[in-house]
Amino acid sequence: MSEHKYWVEVDLGAIRHNFRRLQERIHPTGILAVVKSEAYGHGLLPVARVAVEEGAWGLGVVTAQEGLKLRQAGLMKPIVVLGPVIETEMERALQADLSLPVHELGLARHLSARAAAMGKSARIHLKVDTGLSRLSVPAEQALEFARAVMAMPNLELEGVYSHLADAEGLDQSYTLRQYQSFQGCLAELAAQGFRPRVRHIAASAAGLLLEATRFDLVRAGITLYGLWPAEETRLLLLSGGQDLLHALNRQFSAGDEVREDFLRPALSFKTVAAQVKDVPQGASVGYGCTFRTQRPTRLAILPLGYAEGYDRSLSNCGEVLIRGQRARVVGRVCMNMTMVDVTDVPDAAPGDEVVLIGRQGQQRVSAEEVAGWSGTINYEVVTRIPTVVPRIYRDERPSA
């Protein structure tokens, strides 16, 4: 029996494998390993250390606080904050030599003044909006903005970047327009002498699929963890520009082998059966009486619920693995408990390991499958597993 009631296992060897496959694909472009939000739920420091050991150009975080944690752990690669930085964070961010996004003049003025007062030079990345309509300056204003910002003292232009809105899918027309906008913006800046050390617009999907978008860096996020930005991304990469029907036929004949050969999911989410009990036909299970048994039923009671990251939307539709077999969630997922039907798993017993995401025997429940039941995406499934759930790491290094 496990020492934990619930836990996450992270295979750092899988993360190493994924990094190497990405590096092979995009070489010689550098990789900014995106470890924001606790490395998409996998653990900030362990994943960051692996990325640095494997040769990442730098690390991408969403807050200055995450960057400070990495510095305090002794990681000295460039750390790029990708989310907004407020004035009260600037001094500590500058002390830690974090690279900071600049998207409005007021922010640049505060940053310049704080850097000057500290006798430091602030490394900045200008954020250009090419069509996502998020934190950024419009592309058509980028040259004027760069002139104003770079006239301020103690600011060093390390990067210029943008973010793609729809690079995951089959229709790449919007991505092409964004790429052309970014390319035009960079040309305007270069003509006026603004030449950043790094230019970046591609995240995982574009980095895998669109060579022209790679520029100097690819921001590798979801693929670092062995998950695909979308199924369409996987199919496009699999097809290699060939007929997708042929690629699909190859996929079905090869089972899951095509997917796992390139990316390996690093995260498993597990718990144990706290109780196995028999209830009669016609018994109501869980809050709201949303499930009533149609036969004498055995239930396994799991000691976690939506507070521990097993979403309430999985009520009456999710499936878990126990003794290598699938068992369906019945009734509503509670705050701290979940019930599953193990009538067809006759040997199920208290203390049995239960897999919520991951493999057991020949069966696998993927983050994508859980996302489908929940009506969301794999990103959210893994990122929202709270930090109160213990993480257990193993690091079997893959062969070169």
DRENPA-692089 format. One record per residue (C-alpha): x, y, z; residue in one letter; residue number from 0. Coordinates in pm, 1 decimal, always signed. Example, Ala and Ser with C-alpha at 12.3 -4.5 7.8 and 13.67 -1.06 7.14 Angstrom:
{pt {+1230.0,-450.0,+780.0},'A',0},
{pt {+1367.0,-106.0,+714.0},'S',1},
END
This chain:
{pt {+0.0,+0.0,+0.0},'M',0},
{pt {+126.1,+349.3,-85.8},'S',1},
{pt {+238.0,+583.7,+191.8},'E',2},
{pt {+15.5,+850.5,+27.7},'H',3},
{pt {-360.1,+857.1,-23.5},'K',4},
{pt {-305.6,+1027.2,-359.6},'Y',5},
{pt {+0.6,+1137.6,-548.8},'W',6},
{pt {+146.1,+1243.3,-882.4},'V',7},
{pt {+436.8,+1054.4,-1038.4},'E',8},
{pt {+658.5,+1251.5,-1277.6},'V',9},
{pt {+895.0,+1067.8,-1509.9},'D',10},
{pt {+1183.8,+1310.0,-1561.0},'L',11},
{pt {+1333.4,+1062.0,-1805.7},'G',12},
{pt {+1028.4,+1121.2,-2027.2},'A',13},
{pt {+1088.1,+1495.6,-2006.2},'I',14},
{pt {+1449.2,+1440.8,-2110.6},'R',15},
{pt {+1328.0,+1226.7,-2401.5},'H',16},
{pt {+1079.3,+1492.6,-2510.4},'N',17},
{pt {+1338.8,+1769.6,-2489.3},'F',18},
{pt {+1576.8,+1571.3,-2708.8},'R',19},
{pt {+1308.9,+1494.6,-2968.1},'R',20},
{pt {+1214.0,+1863.6,-2981.8},'L',21},
{pt {+1578.3,+1965.9,-3006.9},'Q',22},
{pt {+1632.4,+1725.3,-3295.6},'E',23},
{pt {+1328.0,+1866.8,-3470.4},'R',24},
{pt {+1409.4,+2238.2,-3439.6},'I',25},
{pt {+1792.2,+2241.5,-3431.7},'H',26},
{pt {+1976.8,+2481.7,-3447.5},'P',27},
{pt {+1704.8,+2703.3,-3297.6},'T',28},
{pt {+1728.0,+2735.9,-2920.0},'G',29},
{pt {+1463.4,+2617.0,-2675.0},'I',30},
{pt {+1304.8,+2836.4,-2411.9},'L',31},
{pt {+1170.4,+2567.9,-2178.1},'A',32},
{pt {+838.6,+2695.4,-2045.3},'V',33},
{pt {+812.5,+2589.0,-1681.9},'V',34},
{pt {+541.8,+2833.4,-1578.7},'K',35},
{pt {+262.3,+2737.8,-1339.6},'S',36},
{pt {+470.7,+2476.0,-1159.6},'E',37},
{pt {+582.6,+2334.9,-1494.4},'A',38},
{pt {+224.1,+2269.4,-1601.5},'Y',39},
{pt {+167.9,+2085.2,-1274.5},'G',40},
{pt {+480.7,+1869.6,-1305.0},'H',41},
{pt {+699.5,+2063.7,-1058.4},'G',42},
{pt {+891.6,+2384.7,-1126.0},'L',43},
{pt {+1237.8,+2305.3,-993.6},'L',44},
{pt {+1279.2,+1940.1,-1101.6},'P',45},
{pt {+1166.4,+2014.2,-1457.4},'V',46},
{pt {+1373.7,+2332.5,-1482.1},'A',47},
{pt {+1686.2,+2144.7,-1373.3},'R',48},
{pt {+1628.2,+1880.3,-1639.5},'V',49},
{pt {+1578.0,+2144.9,-1908.8},'A',50},
{pt {+1900.6,+2321.6,-1811.6},'V',51},
{pt {+2093.8,+1993.3,-1803.2},'E',52},
{pt {+1962.1,+1909.7,-2150.4},'E',53},
{pt {+2079.5,+2241.7,-2295.5},'G',54},
{pt {+1783.9,+2481.4,-2288.9},'A',55},
{pt {+1872.0,+2839.4,-2388.3},'W',56},
{pt {+1663.6,+2958.2,-2096.3},'G',57},
{pt {+1350.2,+2911.7,-1888.1},'L',58},
{pt {+1008.6,+3071.0,-1931.2},'G',59},
{pt {+798.4,+3155.2,-1626.5},'V',60},
{pt {+476.2,+3346.4,-1576.8},'V',61},
{pt {+560.0,+3542.5,-1260.1},'T',62},
{pt {+863.3,+3710.2,-1111.0},'A',63},
{pt {+812.5,+3488.5,-804.4},'Q',64},
{pt {+869.4,+3176.9,-1013.4},'E',65},
{pt {+1184.6,+3332.2,-1155.9},'G',66},
{pt {+1311.1,+3411.7,-805.9},'L',67},
{pt {+1258.7,+3049.6,-698.9},'K',68},
{pt {+1470.4,+2933.5,-990.5},'L',69},
{pt {+1749.0,+3179.0,-906.9},'R',70},
{pt {+1740.5,+3081.0,-539.8},'Q',71},
{pt {+1784.3,+2720.0,-652.4},'A',72},
{pt {+2104.2,+2821.3,-832.0},'G',73},
{pt {+1977.5,+2815.8,-1192.4},'L',74},
{pt {+2165.7,+3087.1,-1383.4},'M',75},
{pt {+2035.6,+3048.9,-1740.0},'K',76},
{pt {+1826.3,+3336.1,-1880.9},'P',77},
{pt {+1483.5,+3341.8,-1718.7},'I',78},
{pt {+1212.5,+3516.6,-1919.5},'V',79},
{pt {+899.1,+3629.7,-1736.4},'V',80},
{pt {+612.1,+3585.6,-1982.3},'L',81},
{pt {+333.4,+3727.7,-1766.1},'G',82},
{pt {+280.3,+4083.8,-1642.5},'P',83},
{pt {+521.6,+4234.3,-1389.4},'V',84},
{pt {+394.4,+4501.4,-1151.3},'I',85},
{pt {+595.4,+4788.0,-1006.4},'E',86},
{pt {+635.8,+4634.7,-660.6},'T',87},
{pt {+804.6,+4326.5,-812.4},'E',88},
{pt {+1060.8,+4513.1,-1020.8},'M',89},
{pt {+1339.8,+4554.7,-768.1},'E',90},
{pt {+1359.2,+4187.0,-677.6},'R',91},
{pt {+1323.0,+4087.9,-1042.7},'A',92},
{pt {+1614.2,+4313.0,-1138.0},'L',93},
{pt {+1826.8,+4186.0,-851.4},'Q',94},
{pt {+1771.1,+3834.5,-984.1},'A',95},
{pt {+1855.6,+3937.3,-1343.4},'D',96},
{pt {+1521.0,+3822.6,-1479.9},'L',97},
{pt {+1428.7,+3917.8,-1836.2},'S',98},
{pt {+1105.2,+4113.9,-1826.1},'L',99},
{pt {+824.4,+4175.0,-2077.7},'P',100},
{pt {+749.8,+4533.3,-2178.7},'V',101},
{pt {+415.4,+4611.7,-2337.1},'H',102},
{pt {+336.8,+4971.1,-2237.0},'E',103},
{pt {+529.3,+5293.5,-2181.8},'L',104},
{pt {+431.9,+5340.0,-1817.6},'G',105},
{pt {+577.9,+5001.6,-1731.2},'L',106},
{pt {+896.3,+5082.0,-1924.7},'A',107},
{pt {+937.7,+5413.7,-1739.7},'R',108},
{pt {+903.8,+5247.2,-1399.6},'H',109},
{pt {+1146.5,+4974.6,-1499.4},'L',110},
{pt {+1400.6,+5223.3,-1637.1},'S',111},
{pt {+1385.8,+5437.7,-1323.9},'A',112},
{pt {+1417.8,+5140.0,-1090.9},'R',113},
{pt {+1709.3,+4994.1,-1288.8},'A',114},
{pt {+1888.2,+5331.5,-1292.8},'A',115},
{pt {+1844.1,+5371.1,-917.1},'A',116},
{pt {+1997.3,+5027.2,-866.9},'M',117},
{pt {+2281.4,+5087.1,-1112.9},'G',118},
{pt {+2166.2,+4792.9,-1323.4},'K',119},
{pt {+2061.4,+4730.6,-1681.2},'S',120},
{pt {+1721.2,+4567.9,-1722.0},'A',121},
{pt {+1693.0,+4301.0,-1991.1},'R',122},
{pt {+1360.7,+4344.1,-2167.0},'I',123},
{pt {+1151.7,+4160.7,-2426.8},'H',124},
{pt {+912.0,+4380.1,-2625.4},'L',125},
{pt {+576.5,+4203.2,-2662.9},'K',126},
{pt {+408.5,+4265.1,-2999.9},'V',127},
{pt {+44.5,+4185.8,-3074.5},'D',128},
{pt {+8.0,+4019.6,-3415.4},'T',129},
{pt {-344.3,+3892.3,-3360.1},'G',130},
{pt {-396.1,+3737.4,-3016.2},'L',131},
{pt {-521.2,+4064.7,-2859.5},'S',132},
{pt {-357.4,+3994.3,-2527.9},'R',133},
{pt {-86.9,+4162.7,-2317.6},'L',134},
{pt {+118.2,+4345.8,-2586.2},'S',135},
{pt {+157.5,+4654.0,-2804.4},'V',136},
{pt {-10.0,+4650.8,-3150.0},'P',137},
{pt {+232.4,+4550.8,-3425.7},'A',138},
{pt {+163.4,+4869.5,-3621.6},'E',139},
{pt {+283.1,+5072.5,-3321.7},'Q',140},
{pt {+588.6,+4857.3,-3247.3},'A',141},
{pt {+849.1,+5082.3,-3412.8},'L',142},
{pt {+725.5,+5397.0,-3243.5},'E',143},
{pt {+701.6,+5205.0,-2916.3},'F',144},
{pt {+1055.8,+5066.8,-2949.0},'A',145},
{pt {+1193.1,+5416.3,-3017.2},'R',146},
{pt {+1028.8,+5553.1,-2703.6},'A',147},
{pt {+1132.9,+5260.5,-2485.7},'V',148},
{pt {+1490.4,+5236.5,-2604.2},'M',149},
{pt {+1540.1,+5609.9,-2550.3},'A',150},
{pt {+1505.6,+5536.1,-2179.2},'M',151},
{pt {+1823.7,+5464.5,-1982.1},'P',152},
{pt {+1925.0,+5130.1,-1833.0},'N',153},
{pt {+1712.7,+4915.9,-2064.2},'L',154},
{pt {+1871.0,+4643.0,-2279.1},'E',155},
{pt {+1672.7,+4499.5,-2570.9},'L',156},
{pt {+1721.2,+4125.8,-2527.4},'E',157},
{pt {+1413.8,+4010.4,-2714.5},'G',158},
{pt {+1113.4,+4090.2,-2930.5},'V',159},
{pt {+831.1,+3839.2,-2936.5},'Y',160},
{pt {+470.8,+3766.3,-3016.2},'S',161},
{pt {+229.9,+3478.8,-2961.3},'H',162},
{pt {+28.4,+3278.1,-3211.9},'L',163},
{pt {-343.7,+3230.3,-3165.2},'A',164},
{pt {-422.1,+2926.4,-3381.2},'D',165},
{pt {-109.2,+2732.0,-3469.9},'A',166},
{pt {-239.3,+2394.4,-3348.2},'E',167},
{pt {-498.7,+2321.5,-3614.0},'G',168},
{pt {-524.1,+2221.3,-3978.4},'L',169},
{pt {-601.1,+2569.8,-4111.7},'D',170},
{pt {-279.4,+2771.1,-4081.4},'Q',171},
{pt {-402.0,+3082.2,-4267.6},'S',172},
{pt {-435.6,+3295.6,-3953.5},'Y',173},
{pt {-93.6,+3180.1,-3836.3},'T',174},
{pt {+54.1,+3286.3,-4170.4},'L',175},
{pt {-93.6,+3635.6,-4131.3},'R',176},
{pt {+48.9,+3660.8,-3779.8},'Q',177},
{pt {+389.0,+3540.1,-3898.1},'Y',178},
{pt {+393.6,+3794.8,-4179.9},'Q',179},
{pt {+296.0,+4071.2,-3938.2},'S',180},
{pt {+575.1,+3974.3,-3699.3},'F',181},
{pt {+828.7,+3942.7,-3979.5},'Q',182},
{pt {+735.5,+4288.2,-4109.3},'G',183},
{pt {+761.7,+4432.2,-3760.3},'C',184},
{pt {+1108.8,+4283.0,-3712.9},'L',185},
{pt {+1221.6,+4421.5,-4049.0},'A',186},
{pt {+1104.0,+4771.1,-3951.3},'E',187},
{pt {+1285.7,+4748.2,-3619.8},'L',188},
{pt {+1606.1,+4620.7,-3780.4},'A',189},
{pt {+1599.1,+4901.9,-4037.3},'A',190},
{pt {+1606.0,+5148.4,-3749.3},'Q',191},
{pt {+1888.1,+4967.9,-3570.4},'G',192},
{pt {+1681.0,+4771.5,-3318.7},'F',193},
{pt {+1827.5,+4421.9,-3332.6},'R',194},
{pt {+1732.8,+4206.4,-3033.7},'P',195},
{pt {+1945.5,+3908.5,-2938.2},'R',196},
{pt {+1645.9,+3676.2,-2963.4},'V',197},
{pt {+1324.8,+3686.0,-3164.9},'R',198},
{pt {+1047.2,+3440.6,-3083.5},'H',199},
{pt {+688.5,+3376.0,-3185.9},'I',200},
{pt {+660.8,+2994.8,-3199.9},'A',201},
{pt {+541.0,+2786.9,-2909.1},'A',202},
{pt {+511.3,+2407.7,-2922.8},'S',203},
{pt {+280.3,+2364.6,-3222.6},'A',204},
{pt {+441.9,+2616.0,-3456.8},'A',205},
{pt {+786.4,+2506.8,-3345.5},'G',206},
{pt {+710.3,+2151.0,-3452.3},'L',207},
{pt {+524.8,+2228.5,-3772.9},'L',208},
{pt {+641.9,+2561.4,-3919.1},'L',209},
{pt {+1014.9,+2602.8,-3966.5},'E',210},
{pt {+993.7,+2970.2,-4068.5},'A',211},
{pt {+835.6,+3064.8,-3734.5},'T',212},
{pt {+1124.3,+2933.2,-3524.9},'R',213},
{pt {+1347.2,+3242.5,-3553.2},'F',214},
{pt {+1596.7,+3233.7,-3260.7},'D',215},
{pt {+1389.7,+3055.8,-2995.5},'L',216},
{pt {+1097.8,+2817.3,-2968.8},'V',217},
{pt {+898.2,+2837.3,-2646.3},'R',218},
{pt {+848.9,+2468.3,-2570.8},'A',219},
{pt {+567.8,+2417.3,-2322.4},'G',220},
{pt {+310.2,+2141.1,-2347.5},'I',221},
{pt {+525.6,+1915.0,-2566.7},'T',222},
{pt {+803.9,+1918.8,-2307.4},'L',223},
{pt {+563.7,+1724.7,-2085.0},'Y',224},
{pt {+480.5,+1468.3,-2353.7},'G',225},
{pt {+140.5,+1611.6,-2443.2},'L',226},
{pt {+27.3,+1742.3,-2781.9},'W',227},
{pt {-107.6,+2095.8,-2829.2},'P',228},
{pt {-395.0,+1935.2,-3019.9},'A',229},
{pt {-466.4,+1611.0,-3201.7},'E',230},
{pt {-440.8,+1803.2,-3529.3},'E',231},
{pt {-84.0,+1898.3,-3442.8},'T',232},
{pt {+7.1,+1533.6,-3398.6},'R',233},
{pt {-155.6,+1437.6,-3727.8},'L',234},
{pt {+15.2,+1719.4,-3917.8},'L',235},
{pt {+352.5,+1618.0,-3779.8},'L',236},
{pt {+280.2,+1253.8,-3847.8},'L',237},
{pt {+178.2,+1323.2,-4207.9},'S',238},
{pt {+492.9,+1521.9,-4286.9},'G',239},
{pt {+295.0,+1716.5,-4546.8},'G',240},
{pt {+158.6,+1399.7,-4704.6},'Q',241},
{pt {-198.6,+1282.5,-4738.7},'D',242},
{pt {-361.8,+1281.2,-4393.4},'L',243},
{pt {-579.4,+979.4,-4476.6},'L',244},
{pt {-262.7,+778.2,-4534.9},'H',245},
{pt {-125.7,+907.6,-4203.8},'A',246},
{pt {-445.9,+808.4,-4023.3},'L',247},
{pt {-431.1,+461.1,-4168.8},'N',248},
{pt {-72.8,+429.8,-4044.8},'R',249},
{pt {-184.5,+550.7,-3703.3},'Q',250},
{pt {-462.8,+294.6,-3670.8},'F',251},
{pt {-244.1,+8.6,-3788.2},'S',252},
{pt {+31.3,+107.5,-3542.9},'A',253},
{pt {-194.1,+173.6,-3242.9},'G',254},
{pt {-38.6,+426.0,-3005.7},'D',255},
{pt {+317.8,+357.1,-3117.7},'E',256},
{pt {+342.1,+662.1,-3344.2},'V',257},
{pt {+249.6,+900.2,-3065.5},'R',258},
{pt {+472.8,+744.7,-2802.8},'E',259},
{pt {+771.8,+722.0,-3028.3},'D',260},
{pt {+794.8,+1099.2,-3043.0},'F',261},
{pt {+648.7,+1230.8,-2716.1},'L',262},
{pt {+615.2,+1047.3,-2385.8},'R',263},
{pt {+364.9,+1172.0,-2127.6},'P',264},
{pt {+557.4,+1240.5,-1808.5},'A',265},
{pt {+275.9,+1263.7,-1553.5},'L',266},
{pt {+67.8,+997.5,-1382.3},'S',267},
{pt {-199.9,+1074.4,-1122.2},'F',268},
{pt {-281.1,+799.3,-873.0},'K',269},
{pt {-471.8,+719.5,-556.5},'T',270},
{pt {-575.4,+411.5,-357.4},'V',271},
{pt {-908.0,+250.6,-282.4},'A',272},
{pt {-1001.0,+352.6,+71.6},'A',273},
{pt {-1297.6,+115.5,+91.8},'Q',274},
{pt {-1470.1,-144.8,-123.9},'V',275},
{pt {-1835.5,-198.4,-34.9},'K',276},
{pt {-2147.3,-369.0,-168.1},'D',277},
{pt {-2470.2,-178.8,-226.6},'V',278},
{pt {-2802.1,-324.8,-346.2},'P',279},
{pt {-2981.9,-265.2,-673.0},'Q',280},
{pt {-3166.8,+65.1,-659.7},'G',281},
{pt {-2918.9,+231.5,-422.0},'A',282},
{pt {-2854.4,+602.5,-470.1},'S',283},
{pt {-2485.8,+698.6,-494.1},'V',284},
{pt {-2350.9,+1041.4,-404.6},'G',285},
{pt {-2485.0,+1394.1,-368.2},'Y',286},
{pt {-2796.6,+1490.6,-559.7},'G',287},
{pt {-2889.2,+1124.9,-617.5},'C',288},
{pt {-2763.6,+1152.3,-977.2},'T',289},
{pt {-2681.4,+780.5,-1000.4},'F',290},
{pt {-2894.5,+482.1,-900.3},'R',291},
{pt {-2759.4,+129.7,-926.8},'T',292},
{pt {-2922.7,-98.7,-1182.2},'Q',293},
{pt {-2784.6,-416.9,-1021.9},'R',294},
{pt {-2618.1,-524.5,-697.4},'P',295},
{pt {-2301.9,-315.8,-716.1},'T',296},
{pt {-1956.0,-304.9,-564.2},'R',297},
{pt {-1818.3,+43.4,-510.9},'L',298},
{pt {-1462.0,+151.3,-450.5},'A',299},
{pt {-1442.5,+474.2,-252.9},'I',300},
{pt {-1144.6,+690.2,-352.4},'L',301},
{pt {-1006.9,+938.1,-97.0},'P',302},
{pt {-986.4,+1239.7,-328.6},'L',303},
{pt {-1216.7,+1468.8,-519.3},'G',304},
{pt {-1225.1,+1806.5,-684.7},'Y',305},
{pt {-1025.5,+1972.8,-404.9},'A',306},
{pt {-740.4,+1735.4,-491.2},'E',307},
{pt {-765.8,+1798.4,-865.7},'G',308},
{pt {-1012.7,+1531.2,-979.6},'Y',309},
{pt {-1267.1,+1753.3,-1146.1},'D',310},
{pt {-1636.9,+1748.8,-1061.3},'R',311},
{pt {-1717.0,+1740.4,-1433.7},'S',312},
{pt {-1601.2,+1376.4,-1429.4},'L',313},
{pt {-1912.2,+1280.4,-1232.8},'S',314},
{pt {-2089.9,+982.2,-1388.5},'N',315},
{pt {-1860.1,+976.5,-1691.2},'C',316},
{pt {-1494.2,+948.6,-1590.8},'G',317},
{pt {-1305.5,+620.4,-1581.5},'E',318},
{pt {-1013.6,+501.9,-1370.3},'V',319},
{pt {-790.5,+194.6,-1374.3},'L',320},
{pt {-788.6,-59.0,-1094.2},'I',321},
{pt {-623.1,-401.2,-1119.7},'R',322},
{pt {-558.5,-324.7,-1485.6},'G',323},
{pt {-926.3,-275.6,-1568.0},'Q',324},
{pt {-1141.3,+26.6,-1629.9},'R',325},
{pt {-1394.8,+131.1,-1370.2},'A',326},
{pt {-1648.7,+407.9,-1417.0},'R',327},
{pt {-1704.0,+702.2,-1184.9},'V',328},
{pt {-2060.0,+686.6,-1047.5},'V',329},
{pt {-2240.8,+964.6,-870.5},'G',330},
{pt {-2102.8,+1313.2,-828.0},'R',331},
{pt {-1734.7,+1365.4,-757.5},'V',332},
{pt {-1727.1,+1510.1,-406.4},'C',333},
{pt {-1485.6,+1763.8,-261.8},'M',334},
{pt {-1266.2,+1489.9,-113.0},'N',335},
{pt {-1412.6,+1157.3,-229.5},'M',336},
{pt {-1505.2,+980.5,-552.1},'T',337},
{pt {-1699.8,+658.6,-604.2},'M',338},
{pt {-1630.3,+409.8,-883.7},'V',339},
{pt {-1813.2,+96.5,-990.0},'D',340},
{pt {-1586.3,-208.5,-948.4},'V',341},
{pt {-1853.9,-473.8,-986.9},'T',342},
{pt {-1667.5,-609.8,-1288.3},'D',343},
{pt {-1334.0,-602.2,-1105.8},'V',344},
{pt {-1412.6,-878.0,-855.3},'P',345},
{pt {-1070.7,-882.1,-688.9},'D',346},
{pt {-1067.7,-507.6,-614.7},'A',347},
{pt {-977.4,-447.1,-252.2},'A',348},
{pt {-898.4,-162.9,-12.2},'P',349},
{pt {-543.9,-38.0,-65.4},'G',350},
{pt {-539.6,-117.5,-438.1},'D',351},
{pt {-363.4,+140.1,-652.2},'E',352},
{pt {-604.1,+336.4,-869.2},'V',353},
{pt {-479.7,+525.8,-1175.1},'V',354},
{pt {-662.4,+845.2,-1266.2},'L',355},
{pt {-416.5,+948.2,-1539.7},'I',356},
{pt {-151.5,+712.0,-1670.4},'G',357},
{pt {-90.9,+343.1,-1732.9},'R',358},
{pt {-176.1,+28.9,-1541.9},'Q',359},
{pt {-107.5,-302.1,-1708.8},'G',360},
{pt {-214.6,-282.4,-2072.9},'Q',361},
{pt {-459.2,+0.7,-2014.7},'Q',362},
{pt {-401.0,+375.8,-2019.8},'R',363},
{pt {-612.6,+675.3,-1928.1},'V',364},
{pt {-460.9,+976.6,-2100.7},'S',365},
{pt {-484.9,+1342.7,-2005.7},'A',366},
{pt {-655.5,+1392.8,-2342.8},'E',367},
{pt {-920.0,+1134.3,-2254.2},'E',368},
{pt {-985.8,+1300.6,-1919.4},'V',369},
{pt {-1005.8,+1635.5,-2097.8},'A',370},
{pt {-1263.9,+1492.9,-2336.1},'G',371},
{pt {-1485.5,+1377.2,-2049.6},'W',372},
{pt {-1446.6,+1715.2,-1880.4},'S',373},
{pt {-1502.6,+1928.8,-2187.6},'G',374},
{pt {-1161.8,+2095.5,-2160.5},'T',375},
{pt {-801.3,+2051.4,-2282.1},'I',376},
{pt {-506.7,+1845.1,-2163.2},'N',377},
{pt {-325.7,+2163.0,-2048.7},'Y',378},
{pt {-591.6,+2228.0,-1784.8},'E',379},
{pt {-614.0,+1867.5,-1670.1},'V',380},
{pt {-249.5,+1846.6,-1561.7},'V',381},
{pt {-194.8,+2210.0,-1459.7},'T',382},
{pt {-485.8,+2216.2,-1215.7},'R',383},
{pt {-365.9,+1924.7,-1003.1},'I',384},
{pt {-293.4,+2125.2,-686.2},'P',385},
{pt {+45.6,+2139.9,-520.8},'T',386},
{pt {-97.6,+1978.4,-205.3},'V',387},
{pt {-89.1,+1652.9,-401.3},'V',388},
{pt {+258.5,+1503.1,-340.0},'P',389},
{pt {+491.3,+1473.0,-640.2},'R',390},
{pt {+717.1,+1168.9,-671.0},'I',391},
{pt {+1000.1,+1187.4,-923.9},'Y',392},
{pt {+1198.9,+927.3,-1109.7},'R',393},
{pt {+1468.8,+998.1,-1362.9},'D',394},
{pt {+1566.5,+709.0,-1584.9},'E',395},
{pt {+1781.4,+880.4,-1844.5},'R',396},
{pt {+1691.4,+787.9,-2201.4},'P',397},
{pt {+1954.6,+660.1,-2440.9},'S',398},
{pt {+2102.9,+931.7,-2663.0},'A',399},
END
